[in-house]
Amino acid sequence: MHTIVTVVFFIYGLVFGSFFNVVGLRVPNGTLLAQTRSYCDTCQRTLTWRELLPVWSFLRQRGRCRQCKDKISLLYPIMELATGLLAALTFYRYGWNEQTFLGLLLLALIIPITVSDLAYRKIPNKLLLFFTPLFVALRILYPHPSLGESVLGAGLAFVLVFVIILVSNGGMGAGDLKYLTLLGFIFGPALFLLLFFLATLYGAITGMIIMKLKNGNRKMTIPFGPYIGLAALTVFYFGETMIQWYLALLS
């Protein structure tokens, strides 16, 4: 039964991943409610249900619109598949409890923000404002960490990132500051520090690889939001284990 429900979570994850793509691509430019039905961003044609099947439609159409033949962003199938797999992993790992709900809510936050930052170099305030009260309510209902620790985590995140912004003369943006502050509230101070370390590590490694491949320079701009999201998911699934492993090495 657990396996069957895991598969159901994967299927629903694919569907919601498609929606999160739309949110991430259209919230920043104010076109989310431009039409009630999905449409091609190039020719504006309303899409049929056959063109809206997550991942499969992209593969069947070879990554192009059926009418205008313009390329469909790879973000669609990648984020759809990632959301499906992560939703399934969340249920498989935690079952029916508050951690599963937290994980699904994290996906609903992280996927659209990742899409938006990759597409526009923006972390939309509207998304952060929408999700903040939901995470606050969740922390009140399930105080693990406690509400006090969550507030301390948010404060630590804000101060740390704000100082980095001042010292680096804009090396990080206001969107990163607000995003990390919310994640500091969600995870508390200890796990936030691990999250921040992993985000900078992921960003540094990927940035060096990209600059090496594209012969870039130090002024090359790389969105930090995707690495923050990846680090947040790493901490959600493995953070406690990683901290225990680290402490065991020190003892």
Sequence and secondary structure as in RCSB ss.txt:
>XXXX:A:sequence
MHTIVTVVFFIYGLVFGSFFNVVGLRVPNGTLLAQTRSYCDTCQRTLTWRELLPVWSFLRQRGRCRQCKDKISLL
YPIMELATGLLAALTFYRYGWNEQTFLGLLLLALIIPITVSDLAYRKIPNKLLLFFTPLFVALRILYPHPSLGES
VLGAGLAFVLVFVIILVSNGGMGAGDLKYLTLLGFIFGPALFLLLFFLATLYGAITGMIIMKLKNGNRKMTIPFG
PYIGLAALTVFYFGETMIQWYLALLS
>XXXX:A:secstr
 HHHHHHHHHHHHHHHHHHHHHHHHHTTTT TTS SS B TTT  B  GGGGSTTHHHHHTTTB TTT  B  TH
HHHHHHHHHHHHHHHHHHH SSHHHHHHHHHHHHHHHHHHHHHHHS   HHHHHHHHHHHHHHHHHS SS HHHH
HHHHHHHHHHHHHHHHHTTSSS HHHHHHHHHHHHHH HHHHHHHHHHHHHHHHHHHHHHHHHHT  TT    SH
HHHHHHHHHHHHHHHHHHHHHHHHH 
